[in-house]
Amino acid sequence: MGIPVIVDCDPGHDDVFALWLAAGHPSLDLLAVTTVGGNVPLEHTSRNARIVLSVAGVVDVPVAAGAAGPLVRELVTAEWIHGENGLGGPVLPEPTVPLDPRSATELMTDVLEASSEPVAIIATGPITNVAVLLRDRPELASRIREIVWMGGSTERGNATPYAEFNALVDPEALDLVLRSGIRFTMVGLNVTHRALVTPTVRASLAAVGTRTSAFGDELLEFFCRTNDEVFGMPDGPLHDPVAVAVLADPASVAVRHTRLDVELVGTETTGATSADFDGMLAREPNAWVAVDLDVERFWAGVADAVARLA
């Protein structure tokens, strides 16, 4: 089997492809999915995760709902990109995958304790659930192989001039996770903006010819349109699957070891992530930060994973 993973997400169009890459890639063993309030409120993200797994025929992976909002702040959402229900575009089917009665923390705990080896956590939304787990069950830290998070940026933001959306929603959670000592990789906008859904990419994914790929193509039609309207980017960047690729195909994502901090206060800078590549602050490195993406290899991996699903 591949690397055992939990995906913590807030679907969201790009989370969909992150889930499919995690479920379909032979290097990974998807053990559980947890959801968090983020792109849209928790009721939608939880239903959406169940829908996208159902469409792909992934019916043996438990899905549990987690935090409805950040540790200390009010939830900020992103319907302006993802639509009112988080998956704007297609008519959404009823999910066949049930919602697990456990909370996200309880499901994560059970998976970590049952696994014969440490489990990686891939977080593609605000990192609240992971922070709650580490806060409430710190003894489980040794059971976590590593944490890979899509969020932040070494450059500019997409929710404010300085802050990426996932970091802005819950910077306190990110700060807690960074202080945990667990191996941590940030996959930020500086790299995910290279994962553009070009017409060629859309055509290659649609050519897979499955129920999953057809549903995905409808999602990408909407996602690219809203990215064009909001950011002037007709080839929308599909952020979240890049975080999955860090584990599924490490050769596709280059990373650097550095000091990483998040700004918790600041009139203009709250949620900004500070990657000290030049060691100017003389602080010990505490994270790996994605710095480059093999775009063709990445998209080939996504298409191959989608082709393995229903």
N, C-alpha and C positions, 0 to 999 in steps of 0.2 A: 504494500500500500504506500501511498504518498505521505507527505507531511500532514499530520492531523491539524485541521484548522477550524476555528470558529469565525464566522463573518458577522460583524456587528454593523448595521446599516440603517439608512433612512430613505428607502427607495421612493422617488428619484430615478430618472432615466438611466444615468450612468451607473447607479447601484445595481440595476438590472443586469448589465453586462458583467459587472464584478461578480455577482452571484453565479451567473452562467459560466464564467471563466473558472471560478472556484469549484463548481460542481462538475464541469466537463473536462478539466485538465488532468491528465494522468499523474502528474507530480503531486497532486493535492488530494487529501481525503477530507471532504467537508462533513464535519460532525454535527454542527448546529448553526442556526442563524438566530441572531437577536436583533431587535429593532429599537430605535430611539426616535424621539421627536426631533425633527431637523428640517429637511426640505419641506415637509408638511407635518401636521400634527401626528401623534403616535397612532391614532386609530387608522389613519391612512397608510402610514409606513408599514404597520403590522399586516394590514390586509394586502398591500402591494407585494410584500415579500412572499406571502403565501400564494398570490396569483402567479408571480413569475416562476416560482418553483413548480407550481401546478402545470403551467403551460409547457415547461421543459421536461415534465415527467419525473421530477425529483420529488418523490412522495415519501421518502424514508428519512428525511432530515427534519428534526424538530425545529419549530419556530416559536420563540417566546418574546413577549413585549417587555420592554425595559422602561427607562426613564422617559416621562412625558415632556420634560424640560430640563434645562441646565441645572447645575448644582446650586447656584445662588441667583441667577439672572432670570429674566422673563424670556420665553422662547421667541426667537425670530425665525420666520419661515421664508420659503422661496417659491411661492406659487407663481411668481412672475416669470420663472424659467420653466417650472415643471407642471404648471396647471393646477387647478383647484384640488384635484385628488392625488397629485404627485406623479401620475403617469398619463399626462395629457396625450391625446392622439387616438389610440384604438379604443373600441368598446371593450371594457374590461370584463372578462368572464368571472363567474363565481369561483373562488378557490376551492380546490378539493383537499389541499393540505390544511389540517386543522391548526388552530392556535393552541400551543401547549399551555396547560394551566399554570406551569411554573413561571416565575418572574425571570427576567434575563439573568439576574445574579444567581438565582437558584439553578437555572439550566447550565450556565457557565461553570458553576461549582461542581455540579454532577458530572459534566463532561471532563473537567480537569481531573477530578478525583478518580474517575473510571479509566482514564487513558493509561496505557502502559508506558507512554513516553510523554514528555512535555508537549503542550499544544500551542500552536501559534494563533494569535488573534489578529485578524485583519479588520480594521475599523475604517469605514468609508463615510461616516457622518460625524457629527459632534461626538467627542470621545467620552461622553458622560457615563455610559454603562461600564466602560472599562475602569474609569475612575471610581465609580461606586463599588465595583468588585474589589479593587485594591484597597479602598478605604475600609470596607466592611469585612473583607476576608483576606487580610494581608498575608496570612500563612500560606495562601495559595500561590504566591508570587513565584515560588520555585517550580511550580507546575506549568508555568507559562514559558514556552520556548523563546518567544519574542513577540513584539507588537509592531505591526506595520500600519501606518495611518495615512489615509489620503486627507491632506489638509495643509494649510500654511502656504508659504511661498518664500523664496529667497529674494523675490523682487517685489512687484506690486500686488495688491489685493484684487478681489472681485466683488466684495461686499461693501468695503470702504476702500479708499485709495491705498491703504496699507494692510488691510486684513482680508484674508481669505474667509469664505463663509463658515466653514466648519470650525475654524479657530475663533472667529468672532462670536459664534453662538455660545460656546462654553470654554473660554480661555482658562478658567480655574481648573476645569477637569484636565485640560492639556498640561497645565503646570503640575498637577498632582501626579500624572502618569510619568512625566519627564523626571520627576524626583524619585521615582520608584526604584531605579537601578536596573530595571528590566531592559534588555536590548530593545531599542526603539528606532524605527526608521520613519522619517517623514517624507512623504511623496507629495510635493507641492505643485503649485500652478506653473512654476518655472519649467517643470518637466511635463506635466499633464497637458499643457497647452500645445504640446507637439503631437498629442494623440488626437489629431483632427479627423472628423468624420467627413472625409472628402467624397465626392461622387464615386471615385474608384473604390474606396472602402465600403461605401454603402452597397455598391454593386456586387462586391465580393461576398459580403455577408448575406445579401439577398439570394445569391446564387447557391448558397448551401441548400436551399430548397426544402426546408423543414417547417413544421408548424412554429417552432421556436424562432427561426430566422425571419419568418413572415411577420410575426408579432413584433420582433425587434425592429424590423424595417419601418413599421408604422410608428413606433416610438421615436425612431431617429428622424423621421419626417417632421414631427412636431418639435423635437429638441433642437434640430438645426434651424428651424424657422424662428423659434423664440430667441436662440442665441444671436441670430442675425438681427432681429428686432431690437434686442437689448444692448448687445455688445458690438454689433456690426461684424459678426463672425458667422458667415453662412455655413462654414464647415465647423459645426460645434465641437468643442473639445470634450472627449469622453474621459473624464478624470479618473473615476474610481477603479476601473479595471487595471490601471497602471499599478496600483498598490498590490493587487493580487499577483500581478506579473513579477513583482519583487521576489516572491516565494516560488511561483510556478515556473519561472524561467529567469533566474538571476542574471543571465548573460544579456538580457534585454534591457536592464535598467542599471545604469552606473550610479554608485553612491560614494559619498565622502564622509569620513568620521570627523565630527566637529562638535563644538559647543552649540546647543540650541536652547533658546529661552523664548517665552511668550510674554508679551506686554499685557499686564492686567489692568493698568490704569493709564489714562491718557486721553485728552480731548479728541485727538485725531488718530491715535495709534493703538487703542485697545484691540487686542487680538492679533497684532502684528507679530510675526515670528522672526527671531533674530538668530541667524546662522553665522557664527563667528569664524568663518573660514580662515581668516588671517591671524587668529589668536590674539586679537587686540585687547580682549578683556582678561586674558591670562587665567581663564577658567578651564577646569578639566573637561575634555570632550565627554558628552553624555548621549550622543545620538548619531545615527547615520542619516544623511540627507541625500535624496535623489538629485542627481545633477545632469543626467543625460538619458535619452531613450533611443533604442534601436527601433525606429518606427515600423519598418517593414516586418521585422521579426515579431514585434508586439502584435500587430494586426493579424499576422498569420496564426499566432497562437490563439487569439480570440476566435477567429473563424474555425479553427480546428476544434476548439472546445465546444462551440455552438453546434458543430456538426455531430458531435458525440451525444447530443441531447435529443429529445423527442422531436 
